[in-house]
Amino acid sequence: MDKLKDVVDNTLVPHSAFQAASTRLEQCFKNADGTVEPIGLAVIGESRTGKSRALEECATKHPSIRNADGLHLPILRVKTPSKPTVKGLVEVMLRALSDPKFDKGTEQARTGRLETLMRGAGTRMVMIDEFQHFYDKGSHKVMHHVADWLKILVDDTRVALIVAGLPSCGAVLDQNEQLAGRFLAPIRMPRFDWQIAAHREEFIGILGAFQESLADHFNLPALDTSEMAFRCYCGSGGLIGYLTRFLRQAVWNAIDEHCRSITLEDLARAHDESVWSRNGLSDVAAPFSRKFVTLPSEELLARISRIGTAAEEANDLKPRRPRTPPGSSARGLKTRLRQQVGRRQRGRGALRPFCTRPLNSQVCRLSSEPRTHHRLQETGGAVRFLLTC
């Protein structure tokens, strides 16, 4: 039963981009030793295009081994922390090397320990996934300090460096001349485009591979016919990750219901349960609905190509900076305080002098009660108290 539930995941369907990525990754691994300078290679593509699967496939061919001599780890594979720092990145790398003190020591001490462990484990290649986190899209800034640290690490340990991520990770290399100089031409893994004949034929061929695997266990519609292929394309946006996701869900549902058949309605249900959103397609029939029109149009294909991309915020939904009520700022309270002082001086004579104390307190409401402290916070300064008569 365990093998049956994993039938989709165990169906490896290497299309041309995947094969190209696998070949070049293996080539880099074999030639990591003996090069004049370390090899760098970037695997770039949209989400769910198979980047991580390509890295996983290469790492699986060269697994870690622990024997009497210790850990042998030919490929050190990690994911970039969501907010990368040198301390955070070296920590996940030490953890991957089974260092019990991965979170101990200064940045310099951890780096030295990392280099020692990598040499001891015979590490020849470092793979860093989610490399786009090195680029802050909000501020359009590259984490240069972390990128420079990574460049020095690779130079010192003489290992091949493989990075994988969304297209935005290209900015990290573009803005770091020294790091970019160590990289070969990138591997690009695009989503399939139905309007390109070669892409369409290859996508149908992948569906044929899934059909062959699933037909041994289930009765289901022929996925590689033109009609079903277009439905699958519209359900996945040409992304292999989404395709495997709803096919896997359909298999799980069939297993739970002790059923050996998967119908069009079952695929529709699996798609609804497994795909997070249909961005920009709310007014289009679901791809596995009987009402769905299986005729390609430029408008439909343009909208399908947005599946898996981040939804753009509407202008009227953008958060706006709240308006500060009049007099609520420190400057406004100063003005109100002076006005009050002026009125009291005119009506009741001189007041007692101000006194100054270095307090860090929040601005509180003004009070007209006798002998009450009026506190006013000033940035980086003291807080004045006015004692009323």
C-alpha positions, 0 to 999 in steps of 0.5 A: 500500500505504501508503494501505491500511495507513492506511485506518482512521486516514484514516477520520474519523468525527466523532460529535456530541461530536467535532463539538461540540469541533471547532466550539468550537475553531474558534470560539475560534481565529477570535475569539482576537484583539480580546477583552477578555481571553484565551479559555480552553477545556478539553477533558475526557474519559477516555483514548481518547475523541478529545480529542487527535484534536480538537486535531490536527484544529483544528491541521491546519486552521491549519498552520505556514508558514516563508517569507522572513519566518520561521516563522508558527505560528498554533497552538502545540501541546505536551504537558505534561511528566510532571512539569511545571515552568515550566522544563520547560514553557517548554522544550517550547514553545520547541522547538515554535517551533524555538528552537535555544537552547530549553534555554538561559537562566534561567526569566525569560530563556526566558519572555521569549524565548518571548513574543518568538517567539510574537509574531513567529510570529503565534501566536493559540492555545496548545494544551496536551495531557495537562493532567492532569499539572498535578495530582498525584493521589498528593498531591492537589496542583496545580502552582500555580506552573506554572499561575500562570506559564501564566496570566501568559503568556496574559495577556501574549501575548493568545492563546487557551488550550486545554487537554485532559486526563483528568477530573482536570485539572478540579481544576487549574482548580477550585483556581486561581480566576484561571485558571478565571475565564478559561475557558469551559464545558468540552467533555466527550467521554464514552465511548459508553454502550450503555444510552443509545439515542442513544449506541448508535445513534451508535456503530453509525453510526461502525461503518458509516463504518468498514465503508464504508471497509474494504469497498472493500479487504476482505471482512469481517463487516458491522460495523454489524449489531446482533450485530457492533456489540455485539461491537465495543462490548464490545471497545472499552468504548465508546472510539473509540481502542480501536475504531480500534486493533484495526481497524487491527491487523486491516488490518495483519495482512491486508496482511502475510498478503496476504489480502483477507478479514478474518474473525471469527477475524481480528478476535479475533486483532487484538483480542488483539494490540492491546488491552493488558488486559481489566481485570475481564473475565478470566472473560468470553469474548473479544468476538470469540470464537464462545462470546461471548454477544451479549446485553447484561446490566447486570453485563456492561455495568458491567464493560465500562465499566471498559475503559481505566481504571486497575486498582485495587490490591488491599489486600493488594498495597499496598506496606507500610513495611518494619519496622525491625529492632531496634537498626538505627536511629541511636537504637538504635545509640546505646542499644547503644553506651551499654550496651556502654560501661556493661559495659566500665566495670563490667568493665575500668575507665574508657575513653578519652574520646569525640572528635567529628569532623564526618564524614558517614559511614554507620553501620557495625557495632560492633566489639569489636576494640581501638582500633577507631573506633565510628562513629555517624551523627547527623542534621545533627550530628557523628559520635562516635568511641569509642576502645576500650582 
